[in-house]
Every structure is written in C-alpha cells, then in structure tokens.
Amino acid sequence: EAGVAQSPRYKIIEKRQSVAFWCNPISGHATLYWYQQILGQGPKLLIQFQNNGVVDDSQLPKDRFSAERLKGVDSTLKIQPAKLEDSAVYLCASSPGQGWTNEKLFFGSGTQLSVL
Amino acid sequence: RKEVEQDPGPFNVPEGATVAFNCTYSNSASQSFFWYRQDCRKEPKLLMSVYSSGNEDGRFTAQLNRASQYISLLIRDSKLSDSATYLCVVNGGGKTSYDKVIFGPGTSLSVIP
C-alpha cells in the first residue's frame, strides 16, 4: 500500500517569498491533516480536512497561510509571504476518517522549510 | 495551560533500564489516547493506543487514568533502538467525532550502551 506522499522534501527560500507544499494522502483516506513541527517541539495542527471540508483551522495563521483540498484528495499548503519563524518541518498525515476518534494517523516524510 | 503536556526530558538511561514517561491532558472530554514514536529527522509513527484498562505490547506498557487526566508509558529492558522522541497524543472531546488530534511536545529518550 502506498503511503502519504509529500513534496518537495526540502525547500530553502528567503523571507517574504512564497512557497507551496503538496500532499497526496493514502487512497481512500477521508481525513487529511497539516502539522507544523518546529525543531525540538511536537507537531502543531495547522488544519484538518474531512473530505474537502475544513474541520479545524483554528491555529492556521490565515494572514499568510492557506490550504486547500480539491476534490477531497490531494492538498496544498501555501505560505505567502514567509517569515523566519516559519522555518520548520511541515508534515501531512491522513486517516481513514470513518468517524472514529481512535484512528491511527499515517504521516508523510514531511517538507523541511528553511526561511533565510 | 497547554492541552497536552509531557515530561520535559531528555531521558538518558543505560541499556536494560526501565523508564517511564508521563503525560497530562486538559480536556476531560477527550476520548482517545496514543503514544507515537518519532526518530530523528523522521515522521511520527504510532507506537500504541492507550486504553482505560491499560495495555501491554512486549516491553511497552501504557496506562490511562481518566480521573487524573494522566497517561503513562513504561519501557522495560531498554534497547539502543528505543532511542527516539515519544509523543503523547490526545483526540476527541469536542462536539463531533472528527476532533482535532493534539500532540504533546514529546520526551526525548537516549539509551546508552
């Protein structure tokens, strides 16, 4: 079974530039998550989709971050403009989304972003 | 208060030692609890779910105390390969079943030869 695919694996940009990350969840998984993990910290949920609808985006800095999940499959996360404090690993995860709260999350390898 | 808190660590233990990690959560309505393991520069992976009755998987034992809103993970006979960051994860407690999944800050473990 194919896992969660993310790209790019690494990205280096200068502050105020824009960047986009892509995620392809496991086939058939209804729930998709974007997490931000700063070095030395646990993953912080940015946004959670159920199919193509947003379940939670309370911690997404909406002035600069945006995310979409077209047709309830692939998702993109964009930062515009980037700040130095956005340097982190951006993790995408998916789960079956059958409505159970005890679902396992499957993570992609993440995109490591460095903002200079 | 943070939603999920863990021992700050790091824990440095010799091979063969027993080590325990603690985690507390703030939302008393939370429904599901997990321990994830994250190796250096890798993504988190599920280690085990945590049930009210307690559960064991080989050298790993997880416990949940709902009254105290406390979760623990015990690792017996530590191996070098156990070196990683252990993340406490809490789910549910909101109005719908699709509640956000909250990760704790993690506790780092280094098992020393």
Interface residues (C-beta under 8 A of the other chain):
Chain A: T31 Y33 Y35 Q41 G42 P43 K44 L45 Q48 Q50 V55 D56 L91 G97 G99 W100 T101 N102 E103 K104 L105 F107 G108 S109 G110
Chain B: V4 Q31 S32 F34 Y36 K42 E43 P44 K45 L46 S49 L87 N91 G92 T96 S97 Y98 D99 K100 V101 I102 F103 G104 P105 G106
